[in-house]
Amino acid sequence: MNIGTASSDFLFAAWEGGGDMPPLLSAVRRLVGRGHRVRVMSDDCNRPEIEAAGADFVGYREAPNRPDKSEATEVVRDWEGLTPAEGLGRLRDRVMCGAALAYARDVAAEIRHRRPDLVVSIDLLFGPMIGAEAAGVPYAVLSSHVCIHPLAGIPPFGPGFLPARNEEERQRDAAVAADNRAMFNLGLPAVNAARRAFGLPPLNDAAEQLATARRYWLATSPAFDFPADHLPENFRYVGPELDDPPLVRRWESPWSPEDPRPLVLVAFSTTFQNQVRAIGRVADALGRLPVRGLVTLGAALEGTQVCVPDNVAAVRSAPHGVVMREAAAVVTHCGHGTVMKALAQGLPMLCMPMGRDQHDNAARVVARGAGLLSSPDASVAEIAEAVRCLLDDPGFRSAAERLGERVRRDGAGSTLVGELEAAATTAEPTADWRAFAC
């Protein structure tokens, strides 16, 4: 711990949502290394990685709790929605708002067991915020992706829009932002039921829950995000966390070091999104090109048989930070963590978003000239042509390197741990929720 820094007690509340855990655990490791006491509440399947980060693990008792990361135990199952909005509605009803009371009870019980100086909730969980507010413990919000709440000047979450260029597009953005707010507010009855159970007054808008957060941290690079006109007072960009997860498997290349063919990494999420067929088409496309292809399947697809051509290898996991140093391009669903690490290595991407925040990440990559956009339903021929274009046109690599230099700088200068320490020891007024633009 740094001299002069007082030890604090942190309670993180997370869930097995895929990309949220690695950035959180990166911060946890550094907090533990600085002498702080850290607990992480999450699903039982996250226990090994939480304990490997040096924190105490606390499993949920009432809230959804996955014993493993397989498709069978997936709670949200957003890929079963007919539209992206339906997928987000499943997240709202099954975790974010619908399970608010269960999460609040679990967090409140842990606060009674040992009162922390600060509760840090993943942005997609309203319950831990309610439990902390009711107990009178300050809380903060950690977002490991672009902001899901409307911010003035930034396109609304979901569709992958570029910044508005004219009045028609501004009206489009306002309409989608209003639809998003209305969609989240469909979960307001469940949120208010949880608040009533803890003796808290009801909210008129779900975004009001953010007003009592000491900080709202966005763990991304401001250079990657589109610029906002203004930000709420408690809102902070803190830079991306670029470390590999602690329990990732070692990388042993199946190819000779003298193999001259460029390496293309295929990374389609650590969680299940019904991505097997898309991965198969990408592998077949790489089979048509003079490349080496590496497919990382993730824990969600463990045991799944994926047929790949001779020049493609499929593995459960590999340290992306290591593999990307050898790679020439990445084909990805465009999860935030994968995008940040690819940009940090200056790698162009073929973006094949499948939902969640992925369309918005892809829009930011393509807008900066660092990649191409494709559908996960694209044909083998279309995918092969797109990869060939990324490899043959040096402009994509140059654009990725320019943006990646700023991403690396923001990651190296991450202010998250310093912000956590300050939030645990400093009393500050809360923000006005209305600063989040409609």
Buried (B, 14 or more C-beta within 10 A) or exposed (E): EEEEEEEBBBBBBBBBBBBBBBBBBBBBBBBBEBEBBBBBBBBBBBBEBBBEBBBBBBBBEBBBBBEBBBBEBBBBBBBEBEEBEEBBBBBBBBBBBBBBBBBBBBBBBBBEEEEBBBBBBBBBBBBBBBBBBBBEBBBBBBBBBBBBBBBBBBBBBBBBBEBBEEEEBEEBBBEBBEEBBEBBBBBBEBBBEBBEBBEBEEBEBBBBBBBBBBBBBBBBBBBBBBEBEEBBBBBBBBBBBBBBBBEBEEBEBEEEEEEEEBBBBBBBBBBBBBBBEBBBBBBBBBBBBEBBBBBBBBBBBEEBEBEBEEBBBBBBBBBBBEBBEBBBBBBBBBBBBBBBBBBBBBBBBBBBBBBBBBBBBBBBBBEBBBBBBBEBEBEBEBBBBBBBBBBEBEEBBBBBBBBBBBBBEBBEEBBBBBBBBBBBEEEEEBBEBEBBBE
